[in-house]
């Protein structure tokens, strides 16, 4: 298992995604890994990302949705606290 994507705190991530022999799943310090993989392979994960961005719906992969802030793709909950400074600049992909 290799940690791969992190959540909001890149300096000291407390949770994120991993890739391993069984697929792509979630990990956290409390529950490492957090259950069974969500996707059986990296290819299936990337196909889901493509489908979510291209076709939708925005919540196809869960409660975090793709949006754009200051020209950057952000994949998070629109009501997340990190948007307090950028909320007026956030626009959904769908």
C-alpha positions, 0 to 999 in steps of 0.5 A: 500500500502506497499513500497517494492522495492527501486531504486538506492538510498537505503539511501533515496529512491525516487521511487520503487515498492509497494505491495497492495490490488490491486497488485504490482506497482510503487511509487515515491515521485512525483506520489504516486502511479504512476498509476495502478499496473503493476501486479495484485498480488505478485504471477504474479510478481514473475512468471514474474521475474522467466520467465525473469531470466529463459527464457527471453528475458532480457527486458520482464519486462521493460527497466531494465534487469537482470545482474550479477556484482561481483556475485550479481544479479543486475536488472537495465539498463546496460547503467545506470550511477551506472555501471561506476565503475563496467561496465567491471564486468557486464554480462547479464543473457541472 
